[in-house]
Amino acid sequence: MDTRISRAGVAALAGLALLTGCSGGEGRKAAVAATSAPAAGGSAASQIEQQFEKVVGTVLPAVVEIDTDQGEGSGVVFDDKGAIVTNAHVVAGARKIEVTTASGGSPLRAELVGTFVADDLAVVRVSGGELPRPAAFGDSGGLKVGQMVLAMGNPLGLSSSVTNGIVSALGRTVSTKQEGAFPGSTVAGAIQTSAPINPGNSGGALVNLNGEVIGIPTAAASDPQMGGAAVGIGFAIPSNTVKSIAPQLIRSGKVGASGRAALGVTVRTVVDRDSGRQTAVGVVDVTKGGAADKAGIRPGSLILSVNGTATPNQTVLSEVLATLKPGDAAKVEIEQPDGTRKTTDVTLGQLPG
């Protein structure tokens, strides 16, 4: 499936609906009430507190505020040449991008280097002014559920904010909906965390206690029954994905090796006229020489399932493909234009950037 596919709609995850992301709206700020912090008790608590302070002192300077004419978010200094990694939805449609460092001062003008919407990643570059030392990006492949983490960013316009929690789950496949110029994304292998993720945290840093960035916060969950945020359920793009995608964007402004599986089709969601129910994914166009083309899938066909998982809409299809890799063999059930059904073996291609 190529990048022309729209992933509109909100995907359900264990009864929860993902928000469009955690970037803040234009001019959104929060009032701060003064509170007194309880004193840490016991040597173990003191040691953890000291480690938190050390990690914050090391990483927070590399977490910047990103303001655009569309809203606000966060970013992380990636290299010593002015490159900053953030979420694609933070800068989508932006005509003006400004970066403010944790130390304050005048905003620095930045330009968009490139985006990879599928993983909700983007790189911007500051050409003038001095940025802090780049953050260290760790190995997200070594994460364990239960690890303590800190989320750093600029939620609700509160610059240089830090929250803490744990790694709640690994390997989530999560989808965000279309918002403005951003078509939505399906992130594979996402990190679920209990560290509070709020509007403005998008593009910031999820950090382990070794002072390494192990994820980029991208979305929080909401409870559709309650009509509000689901407390303590946030998601971050794994650092290993960032370390693969960001250097490609820096080199050429695009991604040549996405590592994401693709069918090589342009599709639309098919809705039953009588019931209004989403029933299948219709193939609008097929990329010549792509995976679907080689397998004999033609425009006008309906994709009913992939590897036994029903695909009633584009979001579900994206989520199924996000769990697979280029070169994997997939069994795709289709309904042909004449109404006959068949299951065909497809060797998946690579999602272009």
C-alpha positions as CSV (number, residue, x, y, z in Angstrom):
1,M,0.0,0.0,0.0
2,D,1.5,3.3,-1.0
3,T,1.5,6.7,0.6
4,R,-1.5,7.9,-1.5
5,I,-3.8,6.0,0.8
6,S,-5.8,8.2,3.2
7,R,-6.0,6.8,6.7
8,A,-8.9,8.9,7.9
9,G,-10.9,7.7,10.8
10,V,-10.1,6.8,14.4
11,A,-8.9,3.3,15.2
12,A,-10.1,1.5,18.3
13,L,-7.5,-0.1,20.6
14,A,-8.9,-2.3,23.3
15,G,-12.0,-0.1,23.5
16,L,-10.1,3.2,23.3
17,A,-9.9,5.7,20.5
18,L,-6.6,7.4,19.7
19,L,-6.5,11.1,19.5
20,T,-5.2,12.8,16.4
21,G,-1.9,13.4,18.2
22,C,-0.6,15.5,21.1
23,S,0.4,18.7,19.4
24,G,-1.4,21.8,20.8
25,G,-3.7,24.2,19.0
26,E,-2.6,27.7,18.1
27,G,-2.0,29.9,21.1
28,R,-3.0,27.2,23.6
29,K,-1.5,27.8,27.0
30,A,-2.2,26.7,30.5
31,A,-2.4,28.5,33.8
32,V,0.0,27.2,36.5
33,A,-1.0,26.8,40.2
34,A,1.8,26.9,42.7
35,T,2.0,23.7,44.8
36,S,4.4,22.4,47.4
37,A,6.3,19.1,46.7
38,P,6.5,16.5,49.3
39,A,9.9,15.6,50.7
40,A,11.4,12.4,49.5
41,G,11.8,9.8,52.2
42,G,14.2,6.9,52.5
43,S,17.5,6.3,50.7
44,A,15.9,4.4,47.8
45,A,13.6,7.3,47.1
46,S,16.4,9.8,47.3
47,Q,18.5,7.8,44.9
48,I,15.7,7.6,42.3
49,E,15.1,11.3,42.8
50,Q,18.7,12.1,42.2
51,Q,18.7,10.0,39.1
52,F,15.6,11.8,37.8
53,E,17.3,15.1,38.4
54,K,20.5,13.9,36.6
55,V,18.5,12.6,33.5
56,V,16.4,15.8,33.3
57,G,19.6,18.0,33.5
58,T,21.2,15.9,30.7
59,V,18.3,15.5,28.3
60,L,15.9,18.4,28.8
61,P,18.1,21.1,27.2
62,A,17.9,19.1,23.9
63,V,14.1,19.2,23.9
64,V,12.8,22.3,22.1
65,E,9.5,24.0,21.6
66,I,8.2,24.1,18.0
67,D,5.7,26.8,17.1
68,T,4.1,27.0,13.6
69,D,1.2,29.0,12.1
70,Q,-0.8,25.8,12.7
71,G,-0.1,25.1,16.3
72,E,2.6,24.0,18.7
73,G,4.6,20.9,19.7
74,S,8.0,19.7,20.7
75,G,11.2,18.5,19.1
76,V,14.5,16.8,20.0
77,V,17.9,18.0,18.8
78,F,19.2,15.1,16.7
79,D,22.6,16.2,15.5
80,D,25.1,19.0,15.7
81,K,24.2,20.4,12.3
82,G,20.9,21.9,13.4
83,A,18.6,18.9,12.7
84,I,15.6,18.4,15.0
85,V,13.3,15.4,14.9
86,T,9.6,15.9,15.6
87,N,6.2,14.5,14.6
88,A,5.0,15.0,11.0
89,H,1.6,16.1,12.4
90,V,3.3,18.9,14.3
91,V,4.6,20.6,11.1
92,A,1.9,19.4,8.6
93,G,0.8,22.4,6.5
94,A,3.1,24.8,8.3
95,R,4.2,27.9,6.4
96,K,6.3,29.2,9.3
97,I,8.3,27.1,11.8
98,E,10.1,28.5,14.8
99,V,12.1,26.8,17.5
100,T,12.7,27.9,21.0
101,T,15.2,26.2,23.2
102,A,14.7,25.2,26.8
103,S,17.0,28.1,27.9
104,G,14.6,30.6,26.3
105,G,15.7,33.5,24.2
106,S,14.4,34.6,20.8
107,P,12.8,32.0,18.6
108,L,15.0,30.5,15.8
109,R,13.6,30.2,12.3
110,A,13.6,26.6,11.0
111,E,12.9,25.0,7.7
112,L,11.3,21.6,7.0
113,V,13.8,19.0,5.8
114,G,11.4,16.2,5.1
115,T,8.5,14.1,6.5
116,F,7.6,10.4,6.6
117,V,3.9,10.4,7.3
118,A,3.5,6.7,7.7
119,D,5.6,6.8,10.9
120,D,4.5,10.3,11.9
121,L,8.1,11.6,11.7
122,A,9.6,14.8,10.4
123,V,12.9,16.6,10.5
124,V,13.3,20.4,10.6
125,R,16.6,22.3,10.5
126,V,17.7,25.5,12.2
127,S,20.2,27.3,10.0
128,G,21.0,30.2,12.3
129,G,21.5,30.4,16.0
130,E,23.0,27.9,18.4
131,L,21.3,24.7,19.5
132,P,22.0,22.6,22.6
133,R,24.0,19.4,22.4
134,P,22.1,16.6,20.6
135,A,20.3,14.1,22.7
136,A,21.5,10.5,22.9
137,F,19.1,8.0,21.3
138,G,19.0,4.6,22.8
139,D,18.0,1.1,21.7
140,S,14.2,0.7,22.0
141,G,14.6,-3.0,21.2
142,G,15.9,-3.6,24.7
143,L,12.9,-2.0,26.5
144,K,11.1,-4.0,29.2
145,V,7.6,-3.5,30.4
146,G,7.8,-1.9,33.8
147,Q,10.9,0.3,33.1
148,M,10.6,3.8,34.5
149,V,10.5,6.6,31.9
150,L,10.2,10.4,31.7
151,A,8.3,12.3,29.1
152,M,9.7,15.7,28.2
153,G,8.1,18.4,26.1
154,N,6.0,21.5,26.0
155,P,2.4,20.4,26.9
156,L,-0.2,23.1,26.7
157,G,2.5,25.7,26.1
158,L,4.2,24.9,29.4
159,S,7.8,24.9,28.2
160,S,10.3,22.3,29.4
161,S,7.8,20.1,31.3
162,V,8.6,16.6,32.6
163,T,6.3,13.8,33.6
164,N,7.1,10.3,34.7
165,G,5.7,6.8,34.4
166,I,6.6,3.4,33.2
167,V,6.7,1.4,29.9
168,S,3.2,-0.1,30.0
169,A,3.3,-2.2,26.9
170,L,5.4,-2.8,23.8
171,G,4.7,-3.6,20.2
172,R,1.4,-1.7,19.9
173,T,0.0,-0.8,16.4
174,V,-1.8,2.5,16.7
175,S,-3.5,4.7,14.2
176,T,-4.2,8.5,14.4
177,K,-6.9,10.2,12.5
178,Q,-6.7,12.9,9.8
179,E,-6.2,16.4,11.1
180,G,-5.8,19.4,8.9
181,A,-3.0,18.8,6.4
182,F,-2.0,15.6,8.2
183,P,-3.7,12.5,6.7
184,G,-3.2,10.3,9.7
185,S,-0.7,7.6,10.4
186,T,-0.3,4.0,11.5
187,V,2.7,3.5,13.8
188,A,4.1,0.0,14.1
189,G,5.7,-1.3,17.3
190,A,4.6,1.8,19.4
191,I,5.6,2.1,23.0
192,Q,2.7,2.5,25.4
193,T,3.5,4.5,28.5
194,S,1.7,5.7,31.7
195,A,3.7,9.0,31.6
196,P,1.1,11.7,30.9
197,I,1.1,12.8,27.3
198,N,-0.7,16.0,26.7
199,P,-1.3,18.4,23.7
200,G,2.1,20.0,23.0
201,N,4.1,16.9,24.0
202,S,4.1,15.7,20.4
203,G,7.6,15.3,19.0
204,G,9.2,15.5,22.4
205,A,11.2,12.8,24.2
206,L,10.4,9.6,26.1
207,V,13.6,9.0,28.1
208,N,14.9,6.1,30.2
209,L,16.9,6.5,33.4
210,N,20.2,6.2,31.5
211,G,19.4,9.5,29.9
212,E,18.7,8.0,26.5
213,V,15.7,9.0,24.3
214,I,13.9,5.7,23.6
215,G,10.8,7.1,22.0
216,I,9.1,10.2,20.5
217,P,5.6,10.8,22.0
218,T,3.0,11.0,19.3
219,A,-0.5,10.3,20.6
220,A,-2.7,9.9,23.7
221,A,-5.8,7.8,24.0
222,S,-9.4,8.9,24.7
223,D,-12.3,6.9,26.0
224,P,-15.2,7.3,23.5
225,Q,-17.7,6.4,26.2
226,M,-16.5,9.0,28.7
227,G,-15.8,11.6,26.0
228,G,-12.5,12.5,27.4
229,A,-8.8,11.5,27.8
230,A,-7.9,8.1,29.0
231,V,-5.5,8.9,31.8
232,G,-2.1,7.3,31.7
233,I,-2.4,5.8,28.1
234,G,0.1,7.4,25.8
235,F,2.1,6.2,22.8
236,A,5.5,6.9,21.5
237,I,7.4,6.0,18.2
238,P,10.3,3.7,19.1
239,S,13.8,5.3,19.0
240,N,15.0,2.5,16.6
241,T,12.4,3.7,14.1
242,V,13.6,7.3,14.5
243,K,17.3,6.3,14.1
244,S,16.3,4.6,10.8
245,I,14.1,7.2,9.3
246,A,15.6,10.6,10.5
247,P,19.0,10.1,8.9
248,Q,17.3,9.3,5.5
249,L,15.3,12.5,5.8
250,I,18.4,14.5,6.7
251,R,20.4,13.1,3.7
252,S,17.8,13.5,1.0
253,G,14.5,14.8,2.4
254,K,12.8,11.5,1.7
255,V,12.8,7.9,2.8
256,G,14.0,5.2,0.5
257,A,14.2,2.3,2.9
258,S,11.1,2.6,5.1
259,G,11.1,-1.0,6.3
260,R,7.3,-0.9,6.0
261,A,5.3,-3.5,4.0
262,A,3.2,-2.3,1.1
263,L,0.7,-3.9,-1.3
264,G,1.3,-1.2,-3.9
265,V,-2.3,-0.1,-4.3
266,T,-4.5,3.0,-3.9
267,V,-7.7,2.2,-2.0
268,R,-10.9,3.5,-0.6
269,T,-13.2,2.2,2.1
270,V,-16.4,0.6,0.7
271,V,-19.6,1.4,2.7
272,D,-22.9,-0.5,2.3
273,R,-25.6,1.8,1.1
274,D,-28.4,0.3,3.1
275,S,-26.7,-0.3,6.5
276,G,-23.9,2.4,6.3
277,R,-21.5,-0.3,7.5
278,Q,-17.9,-0.4,6.3
279,T,-17.5,-3.7,4.4
280,A,-14.2,-3.8,2.5
281,V,-11.4,-1.9,0.9
282,G,-11.8,-1.1,-2.7
283,V,-8.8,-1.1,-5.1
284,V,-8.8,2.2,-7.0
285,D,-5.4,1.9,-8.6
286,V,-2.5,-0.6,-8.7
287,T,1.2,0.4,-8.9
288,K,2.7,-1.1,-12.0
289,G,5.2,-3.8,-11.0
290,G,4.2,-3.6,-7.4
291,A,3.2,-6.4,-5.1
292,A,-0.5,-6.4,-5.9
293,D,0.2,-6.1,-9.7
294,K,2.5,-9.1,-9.6
295,A,-0.1,-11.1,-7.7
296,G,-2.8,-10.3,-10.3
297,I,-4.9,-7.9,-8.2
298,R,-6.6,-5.4,-10.4
299,P,-8.5,-2.1,-10.0
300,G,-12.1,-2.7,-9.1
301,S,-11.3,-5.6,-6.8
302,L,-12.3,-5.6,-3.1
303,I,-9.7,-6.6,-0.4
304,L,-11.7,-8.6,2.2
305,S,-9.0,-9.8,4.5
306,V,-5.2,-10.2,4.9
307,N,-3.8,-13.3,6.6
308,G,-7.3,-14.1,7.9
309,T,-7.9,-10.7,9.4
310,A,-11.0,-8.9,8.0
311,T,-10.2,-5.5,6.4
312,P,-13.5,-3.5,6.5
313,N,-11.7,-0.2,6.1
314,Q,-8.4,1.5,5.2
315,T,-7.3,1.9,8.8
316,V,-7.5,-1.8,9.6
317,L,-5.7,-2.6,6.4
318,S,-2.9,-0.2,7.3
319,E,-2.7,-1.8,10.8
320,V,-2.4,-5.3,9.4
321,L,0.3,-4.3,7.0
322,A,2.2,-2.4,9.8
323,T,2.8,-5.8,11.5
324,L,4.4,-7.2,8.4
325,K,7.7,-6.6,6.6
326,P,8.8,-6.1,3.0
327,G,9.3,-9.6,1.4
328,D,6.8,-11.3,3.7
329,A,4.2,-13.5,2.0
330,A,0.6,-12.6,2.8
331,K,-2.6,-14.3,1.9
332,V,-5.0,-11.7,0.5
333,E,-8.7,-12.5,0.1
334,I,-10.2,-10.5,-2.7
335,E,-13.6,-10.2,-4.4
336,Q,-13.1,-9.6,-8.1
337,P,-15.2,-7.2,-10.2
338,D,-17.4,-10.1,-11.4
339,G,-18.2,-11.1,-7.8
340,T,-16.1,-14.2,-7.5
341,R,-13.8,-14.5,-4.5
342,K,-10.4,-16.0,-4.2
343,T,-7.3,-15.9,-1.9
344,T,-4.1,-15.0,-3.5
345,D,-0.5,-15.1,-2.2
346,V,1.2,-11.7,-2.3
347,T,4.9,-11.1,-1.7
348,L,4.8,-7.7,0.0
349,G,6.8,-4.8,-1.3
350,Q,8.2,-1.7,0.5
351,L,6.2,1.3,1.4
352,P,7.8,4.3,-0.5
353,G,8.6,7.5,1.3
